[in-house]
Amino acid sequence: MSEREDLSRWALLSIAAAIATIALKTLAWSVTGSVGLLSDAAESVVNLVASVGAFIALKVAARPSDDDHNFGHSKSEYFSAVVEGVMIVVAAGFIMYTAIERLINPHELESLGVGLLISVVATVLNGVVAWKLVSVGRRHRSMSLQADGKHLFTDVWTTVGVIAGVGLVAVTGWPALDSIVAIAVAVNIVFVGWRLVRDSAMGLMDTVIPDDERLAVDAVLERFRTDGVDFHDVRTREAGHLRFVQLHMLVPGAWTVQRAHDLVEEVEQALHEAVDDLRPTVHLEPIDDPRSYEPWRR
Protein backbone atom coordinates (compact mmCIF):
# COMPACT_ATOMS: atom_id res chain seq x y z
CA MET A 1 0.00 0.00 0.00
CA SER A 2 1.45 3.34 -1.04
CA GLU A 3 1.64 5.90 1.74
CA ARG A 4 0.47 9.48 1.67
CA GLU A 5 2.79 12.13 0.27
CA ASP A 6 3.86 14.62 2.93
CA LEU A 7 1.97 17.80 2.01
CA SER A 8 2.94 19.75 5.13
CA ARG A 9 5.26 22.02 3.11
CA TRP A 10 2.17 23.69 1.69
CA ALA A 11 0.95 24.44 5.22
CA LEU A 12 4.29 26.16 5.83
CA LEU A 13 3.44 28.43 2.89
CA SER A 14 0.16 29.27 4.62
CA ILE A 15 1.95 29.98 7.90
CA ALA A 16 4.39 32.33 6.17
CA ALA A 17 1.52 34.14 4.42
CA ALA A 18 -0.35 34.51 7.73
CA ILE A 19 2.68 36.06 9.46
CA ALA A 20 3.20 38.49 6.59
CA THR A 21 -0.45 39.55 6.44
CA ILE A 22 -0.65 39.99 10.21
CA ALA A 23 2.23 42.44 9.99
CA LEU A 24 0.72 44.30 7.03
CA LYS A 25 -2.81 44.50 8.44
CA THR A 26 -1.62 45.57 11.87
CA LEU A 27 0.32 48.37 10.20
CA ALA A 28 -2.80 49.35 8.21
CA TRP A 29 -4.87 49.46 11.40
CA SER A 30 -2.25 51.46 13.30
CA VAL A 31 -2.16 54.22 10.67
CA THR A 32 -5.94 54.46 10.18
CA GLY A 33 -7.59 53.46 13.46
CA SER A 34 -10.21 51.52 11.44
CA VAL A 35 -12.09 48.88 13.42
CA GLY A 36 -12.61 47.01 10.18
CA LEU A 37 -8.87 46.80 9.58
CA LEU A 38 -8.31 45.78 13.21
CA SER A 39 -10.83 42.97 12.82
CA ASP A 40 -9.16 41.97 9.57
CA ALA A 41 -5.80 41.72 11.35
CA ALA A 42 -7.41 39.65 14.11
CA GLU A 43 -8.72 37.16 11.54
CA SER A 44 -5.20 36.77 10.18
CA VAL A 45 -4.06 35.78 13.68
CA VAL A 46 -6.74 33.08 13.57
CA ASN A 47 -5.39 32.06 10.15
CA LEU A 48 -1.96 31.58 11.67
CA VAL A 49 -3.26 29.33 14.46
CA ALA A 50 -5.32 27.30 11.98
CA SER A 51 -2.37 26.96 9.58
CA VAL A 52 -0.21 25.55 12.37
CA GLY A 53 -2.98 23.05 13.07
CA ALA A 54 -3.10 22.10 9.39
CA PHE A 55 0.68 21.60 9.38
CA ILE A 56 0.45 19.18 12.31
CA ALA A 57 -2.49 17.30 10.77
CA LEU A 58 -0.69 16.89 7.44
CA LYS A 59 2.41 15.58 9.22
CA VAL A 60 0.25 13.00 11.00
CA ALA A 61 -1.62 12.07 7.80
CA ALA A 62 1.69 11.31 6.06
CA ARG A 63 2.66 8.71 8.65
CA PRO A 64 2.61 5.10 7.40
CA SER A 65 0.21 2.50 8.73
CA ASP A 66 1.24 0.96 12.05
CA ASP A 67 0.07 -1.62 14.57
CA ASP A 68 -2.38 0.82 16.15
CA HIS A 69 -3.59 2.38 12.88
CA ASN A 70 -3.79 -0.40 10.30
CA PHE A 71 -5.58 1.81 7.78
CA GLY A 72 -3.23 4.78 8.08
CA HIS A 73 -3.73 8.24 9.58
CA SER A 74 -5.62 10.01 6.78
CA LYS A 75 -8.57 10.98 8.99
CA SER A 76 -6.37 13.34 10.97
CA GLU A 77 -7.01 15.92 8.26
CA TYR A 78 -10.69 16.08 9.20
CA PHE A 79 -9.79 17.23 12.71
CA SER A 80 -7.71 20.04 11.24
CA ALA A 81 -10.59 21.10 8.99
CA VAL A 82 -12.97 21.14 11.97
CA VAL A 83 -10.53 23.39 13.83
CA GLU A 84 -10.34 25.66 10.75
CA GLY A 85 -14.12 25.98 10.68
CA VAL A 86 -14.40 26.70 14.39
CA MET A 87 -11.61 29.28 14.22
CA ILE A 88 -13.38 31.04 11.34
CA VAL A 89 -16.53 31.31 13.45
CA VAL A 90 -14.48 32.61 16.42
CA ALA A 91 -12.89 35.23 14.17
CA ALA A 92 -16.33 36.27 12.94
CA GLY A 93 -17.52 36.69 16.53
CA PHE A 94 -14.55 38.90 17.37
CA ILE A 95 -15.10 41.00 14.25
CA MET A 96 -18.79 41.46 15.05
CA TYR A 97 -18.13 42.36 18.70
CA THR A 98 -15.47 44.93 17.77
CA ALA A 99 -17.62 46.40 14.99
CA ILE A 100 -20.67 46.82 17.24
CA GLU A 101 -18.55 48.47 19.93
CA ARG A 102 -17.17 50.95 17.37
CA LEU A 103 -20.68 51.52 15.98
CA ILE A 104 -21.78 52.60 19.45
CA ASN A 105 -18.62 54.66 19.95
CA PRO A 106 -17.68 56.10 16.52
CA HIS A 107 -14.08 57.08 15.82
CA GLU A 108 -12.72 59.27 13.05
CA LEU A 109 -10.38 57.45 10.66
CA GLU A 110 -7.00 58.75 9.56
CA SER A 111 -4.52 58.18 6.68
CA LEU A 112 -7.05 56.08 4.79
CA GLY A 113 -5.11 56.05 1.53
CA VAL A 114 -2.00 54.51 3.06
CA GLY A 115 -4.03 52.01 5.10
CA LEU A 116 -6.03 50.87 2.08
CA LEU A 117 -2.88 50.43 -0.03
CA ILE A 118 -1.31 48.22 2.64
CA SER A 119 -4.50 46.16 2.87
CA VAL A 120 -4.58 45.66 -0.90
CA VAL A 121 -1.04 44.22 -0.80
CA ALA A 122 -2.07 41.83 1.99
CA THR A 123 -5.17 40.80 0.05
CA VAL A 124 -3.24 39.97 -3.10
CA LEU A 125 -0.78 37.89 -1.08
CA ASN A 126 -3.57 35.97 0.64
CA GLY A 127 -5.44 35.44 -2.63
CA VAL A 128 -2.45 33.90 -4.39
CA VAL A 129 -1.65 31.57 -1.48
CA ALA A 130 -5.32 30.59 -1.02
CA TRP A 131 -5.66 29.68 -4.71
CA LYS A 132 -2.53 27.55 -4.55
CA LEU A 133 -3.62 25.71 -1.38
CA VAL A 134 -7.09 24.90 -2.73
CA SER A 135 -5.61 23.78 -6.06
CA VAL A 136 -3.07 21.45 -4.41
CA GLY A 137 -5.67 20.27 -1.89
CA ARG A 138 -8.11 19.25 -4.61
CA ARG A 139 -5.41 17.53 -6.63
CA HIS A 140 -4.29 15.45 -3.64
CA ARG A 141 -7.76 15.24 -2.03
CA SER A 142 -6.41 16.89 1.12
CA MET A 143 -9.18 18.19 3.39
CA SER A 144 -6.65 20.15 5.47
CA LEU A 145 -5.20 22.09 2.53
CA GLN A 146 -8.61 22.78 1.01
CA ALA A 147 -9.90 24.01 4.37
CA ASP A 148 -6.81 26.17 4.86
CA GLY A 149 -7.18 27.63 1.38
CA LYS A 150 -10.89 28.32 1.87
CA HIS A 151 -10.07 29.93 5.21
CA LEU A 152 -7.62 32.26 3.46
CA PHE A 153 -10.25 33.03 0.81
CA THR A 154 -12.61 34.15 3.59
CA ASP A 155 -9.81 36.42 4.75
CA VAL A 156 -9.55 37.80 1.22
CA TRP A 157 -13.28 38.55 1.09
CA THR A 158 -13.12 40.02 4.58
CA THR A 159 -10.38 42.41 3.49
CA VAL A 160 -12.25 43.31 0.30
CA GLY A 161 -15.31 44.13 2.39
CA VAL A 162 -13.28 46.14 4.88
CA ILE A 163 -11.53 48.06 2.09
CA ALA A 164 -14.93 48.85 0.58
CA GLY A 165 -16.20 50.05 3.96
CA VAL A 166 -13.18 52.21 4.66
CA GLY A 167 -13.36 53.58 1.12
CA LEU A 168 -17.00 54.53 1.64
CA VAL A 169 -16.08 56.27 4.87
CA ALA A 170 -13.48 58.29 2.96
CA VAL A 171 -16.07 59.25 0.32
CA THR A 172 -19.10 59.90 2.54
CA GLY A 173 -17.44 60.98 5.78
CA TRP A 174 -19.76 58.64 7.71
CA PRO A 175 -17.62 56.52 10.12
CA ALA A 176 -20.50 54.13 10.89
CA LEU A 177 -20.08 52.51 7.47
CA ASP A 178 -16.78 51.02 8.66
CA SER A 179 -18.60 49.06 11.37
CA ILE A 180 -21.60 48.14 9.22
CA VAL A 181 -19.42 46.57 6.54
CA ALA A 182 -17.40 44.70 9.17
CA ILE A 183 -20.62 43.22 10.61
CA ALA A 184 -21.80 42.13 7.15
CA VAL A 185 -18.47 40.45 6.45
CA ALA A 186 -18.59 38.65 9.83
CA VAL A 187 -22.03 37.21 9.04
CA ASN A 188 -20.77 35.93 5.69
CA ILE A 189 -17.72 34.14 7.08
CA VAL A 190 -19.83 32.42 9.76
CA PHE A 191 -21.47 30.48 6.92
CA VAL A 192 -18.06 29.55 5.51
CA GLY A 193 -16.96 28.23 8.90
CA TRP A 194 -20.19 26.29 9.34
CA ARG A 195 -19.76 24.58 5.96
CA LEU A 196 -16.22 23.53 6.83
CA VAL A 197 -17.31 22.04 10.15
CA ARG A 198 -20.24 20.26 8.48
CA ASP A 199 -18.11 18.76 5.67
CA SER A 200 -15.44 17.62 8.12
CA ALA A 201 -18.00 16.01 10.41
CA MET A 202 -19.47 14.13 7.46
CA GLY A 203 -16.00 12.82 6.61
CA LEU A 204 -15.53 11.53 10.14
CA MET A 205 -18.86 9.70 9.76
CA ASP A 206 -17.53 7.58 6.84
CA THR A 207 -19.72 9.01 4.11
CA VAL A 208 -19.85 7.33 0.71
CA ILE A 209 -17.36 8.27 -2.00
CA PRO A 210 -18.33 11.05 -4.48
CA ASP A 211 -20.84 10.18 -7.20
CA ASP A 212 -18.35 10.33 -10.07
CA GLU A 213 -16.05 7.86 -8.30
CA ARG A 214 -18.94 5.52 -7.49
CA LEU A 215 -19.94 5.57 -11.16
CA ALA A 216 -16.35 4.65 -12.06
CA VAL A 217 -16.51 1.70 -9.64
CA ASP A 218 -19.85 0.55 -11.10
CA ALA A 219 -18.48 0.79 -14.64
CA VAL A 220 -15.57 -1.50 -13.74
CA LEU A 221 -17.87 -4.09 -12.16
CA GLU A 222 -20.16 -4.00 -15.17
CA ARG A 223 -17.23 -4.91 -17.43
CA PHE A 224 -16.65 -8.11 -15.48
CA ARG A 225 -20.28 -9.20 -15.25
CA THR A 226 -21.00 -12.34 -17.31
CA ASP A 227 -23.46 -15.21 -17.13
CA GLY A 228 -21.35 -16.80 -14.42
CA VAL A 229 -19.97 -13.75 -12.59
CA ASP A 230 -21.90 -11.11 -10.67
CA PHE A 231 -21.43 -8.55 -7.86
CA HIS A 232 -23.71 -7.29 -5.12
CA ASP A 233 -23.83 -5.41 -1.81
CA VAL A 234 -21.27 -2.82 -2.94
CA ARG A 235 -20.47 -0.36 -0.15
CA THR A 236 -18.09 2.59 -0.13
CA ARG A 237 -16.62 5.14 2.27
CA GLU A 238 -13.98 7.83 2.21
CA ALA A 239 -11.37 8.70 4.83
CA GLY A 240 -9.33 11.74 3.91
CA HIS A 241 -7.70 11.07 0.55
CA LEU A 242 -8.37 7.32 0.78
CA ARG A 243 -11.39 5.60 -0.75
CA PHE A 244 -12.65 2.19 0.41
CA VAL A 245 -15.00 -0.18 -1.41
CA GLN A 246 -16.18 -3.59 -0.22
CA LEU A 247 -18.29 -5.97 -2.30
CA HIS A 248 -19.35 -9.55 -2.87
CA MET A 249 -18.15 -11.24 -6.07
CA LEU A 250 -20.11 -14.32 -7.06
CA VAL A 251 -18.58 -16.99 -9.32
CA PRO A 252 -19.51 -20.57 -10.26
CA GLY A 253 -18.95 -22.93 -7.35
CA ALA A 254 -17.15 -25.37 -9.60
CA TRP A 255 -14.32 -22.91 -10.29
CA THR A 256 -10.94 -23.64 -8.77
CA VAL A 257 -9.62 -21.35 -6.07
CA GLN A 258 -6.85 -20.29 -8.45
CA ARG A 259 -9.26 -19.25 -11.21
CA ALA A 260 -11.46 -17.27 -8.82
CA HIS A 261 -8.43 -15.64 -7.22
CA ASP A 262 -7.07 -14.61 -10.63
CA LEU A 263 -10.36 -12.88 -11.43
CA VAL A 264 -10.36 -11.09 -8.08
CA GLU A 265 -6.87 -9.79 -8.90
CA GLU A 266 -8.10 -8.49 -12.27
CA VAL A 267 -11.10 -6.76 -10.71
CA GLU A 268 -9.00 -5.15 -7.99
CA GLN A 269 -6.44 -3.93 -10.51
CA ALA A 270 -9.17 -2.40 -12.67
CA LEU A 271 -10.68 -0.67 -9.62
CA HIS A 272 -7.27 0.74 -8.66
CA GLU A 273 -6.89 2.16 -12.17
CA ALA A 274 -10.38 3.66 -12.17
CA VAL A 275 -10.20 5.48 -8.80
CA ASP A 276 -7.05 6.88 -7.20
CA ASP A 277 -6.16 5.76 -3.68
CA LEU A 278 -8.89 3.11 -3.68
CA ARG A 279 -8.68 0.21 -1.20
CA PRO A 280 -11.00 -2.62 -2.38
CA THR A 281 -12.13 -5.56 -0.27
CA VAL A 282 -13.66 -8.40 -2.32
CA HIS A 283 -15.55 -11.26 -0.65
CA LEU A 284 -15.67 -14.28 -2.96
CA GLU A 285 -18.80 -16.49 -2.94
CA PRO A 286 -20.39 -19.27 -5.04
CA ILE A 287 -23.13 -17.90 -7.25
CA ASP A 288 -25.43 -20.91 -6.75
CA ASP A 289 -25.51 -20.73 -2.94
CA PRO A 290 -28.49 -18.69 -1.58
CA ARG A 291 -26.36 -17.63 1.40
CA SER A 292 -24.11 -15.74 -1.04
CA TYR A 293 -26.81 -13.09 -1.47
CA GLU A 294 -26.92 -12.15 2.18
CA PRO A 295 -25.57 -8.64 2.85
CA TRP A 296 -22.48 -7.79 4.89
CA ARG A 297 -23.12 -8.03 8.59
CA ARG A 298 -23.96 -4.58 9.93
Long-range contacts (C-beta under 8 A, 24 or more apart in sequence): 1-65, 1-72, 1-279, 3-62, 3-63, 3-64, 3-65, 3-72, 4-61, 4-62, 4-72, 4-73, 4-74, 4-240, 4-241, 5-62, 5-140, 6-58, 6-59, 6-62, 7-58, 7-61, 7-62, 7-136, 7-140, 7-142, 7-144, 7-145, 8-55, 8-58, 8-59, 8-62, 10-58, 10-132, 10-133, 10-136, 10-137, 10-145, 11-51, 11-52, 11-54, 11-55, 11-58, 11-144, 11-145, 11-148, 12-55, 13-129, 13-132, 13-133, 14-47, 14-51, 14-54, 14-55, 14-129, 14-133, 14-148, 14-149, 14-152, 15-48, 15-51, 15-52, 15-55, 17-47, 17-51, 17-125, 17-126, 17-129, 17-152, 18-44, 18-45, 18-47, 18-48, 18-51, 19-48, 20-122, 20-125, 21-47, 21-122, 21-125, 21-126, 21-155, 22-48, 24-118, 24-119, 24-121, 24-122, 24-125, 25-118, 25-119, 25-122, 25-159, 27-118, 28-114, 28-115, 28-116, 28-118, 28-119, 28-122, 29-115, 31-110, 31-111, 31-114, 31-115, 31-118, 32-109, 32-110, 32-111, 32-112, 32-114, 32-115, 32-166, 33-107, 33-108, 33-109, 33-110, 34-109, 34-112, 34-115, 34-162, 34-166, 34-169, 34-178, 35-98, 35-99, 35-101, 35-102, 35-107, 35-178, 35-179, 35-182, 36-99, 36-161, 36-162, 36-165, 36-166, 36-178, 36-179, 36-181, 36-182, 36-185, 37-115, 37-119, 37-162, 37-166, 38-98, 39-94, 39-95, 39-98, 39-99, 39-158, 39-162, 39-182, 39-186, 40-95, 40-119, 40-155, 40-158, 40-159, 40-162, 42-91, 42-94, 42-95, 42-98, 43-91, 43-94, 43-95, 43-154, 43-155, 43-158, 43-189, 44-122, 44-155, 46-87, 46-88, 46-90, 46-91, 47-151, 47-152, 47-155, 49-87, 50-80, 50-83, 50-84, 50-87, 50-88, 50-148, 50-151, 51-148, 53-80, 53-83, 53-84, 54-80, 54-84, 54-144, 54-145, 54-147, 54-148, 56-80, 57-144, 58-142, 58-144, 58-145, 61-142, 61-144, 61-240, 61-241, 71-239, 71-242, 71-279, 72-239, 72-242, 74-239, 74-240, 74-241, 74-242, 75-203, 75-204, 75-239, 75-240, 76-240, 77-142, 77-143, 77-144, 77-240, 77-241, 78-143, 78-200, 78-201, 78-203, 78-204, 78-240, 79-200, 80-143, 80-144, 80-147, 80-148, 81-143, 81-144, 81-146, 81-147, 81-196, 81-197, 81-199, 81-200, 81-203, 82-196, 82-197, 82-200, 82-201, 84-144, 84-147, 84-148, 84-150, 84-151, 84-193, 84-196, 85-147, 85-193, 85-194, 85-195, 85-196, 85-197, 85-198, 85-200, 86-193, 86-197, 87-151, 87-193, 88-151, 88-154, 88-189, 88-190, 88-192, 88-193, 88-196, 89-189, 89-190, 89-193, 89-194, 89-197, 91-189, 92-186, 92-187, 92-189, 92-190, 92-193, 93-186, 95-158, 95-182, 95-183, 95-185, 95-186, 95-189, 96-182, 96-183, 96-186, 96-187, 98-182, 99-178, 99-179, 99-180, 99-182, 99-183, 99-186, 100-179, 100-183, 102-178, 102-179, 102-182, 103-176, 103-179, 103-180, 103-183, 106-175, 106-176, 106-179, 107-175, 108-175, 109-166, 109-169, 109-170, 109-175, 109-178, 112-166, 112-167, 112-169, 112-170, 113-170, 115-166, 116-163, 116-166, 116-167, 119-159, 119-162, 119-163, 119-166, 120-163, 122-159, 123-156, 123-159, 123-160, 123-163, 126-152, 126-155, 126-156, 126-159, 127-152, 127-153, 127-156, 130-155, 130-156, 140-241, 141-240, 141-241, 141-276, 141-277, 142-240, 142-241, 143-199, 143-200, 143-203, 143-240, 147-196, 147-200, 150-192, 150-196, 151-192, 151-196, 154-188, 154-189, 154-192, 154-193, 157-185, 157-188, 157-189, 158-185, 158-189, 161-185, 161-188, 203-238, 203-239, 203-240, 206-237, 206-238, 206-239, 207-237, 207-238, 208-235, 208-236, 208-237, 208-238, 209-236, 209-237, 209-238, 209-243, 209-245, 209-275, 210-238, 213-243, 213-275, 213-278, 216-274, 216-275, 217-245, 217-271, 217-274, 217-275, 217-278, 219-274, 220-267, 220-270, 220-271, 220-274, 221-247, 221-267, 223-270, 224-263, 224-266, 224-267, 224-270, 228-252, 228-287, 229-263, 229-287, 230-287, 232-293, 233-295, 233-296, 235-296, 241-277, 242-277, 242-279, 243-275, 243-276, 243-277, 243-278, 243-279, 244-278, 244-279, 244-280, 244-281, 245-271, 245-275, 245-278, 245-279, 245-280, 245-281, 246-280, 246-281, 246-282, 246-283, 246-296, 247-280, 247-281, 247-282, 247-283, 248-282, 248-283, 248-285, 248-292, 248-296, 249-282, 249-283, 249-284, 249-285, 250-285, 250-286, 250-287, 250-292, 251-284, 251-285, 251-286, 251-287, 252-286, 252-287, 252-288, 253-286, 253-287, 253-288, 253-289, 260-284
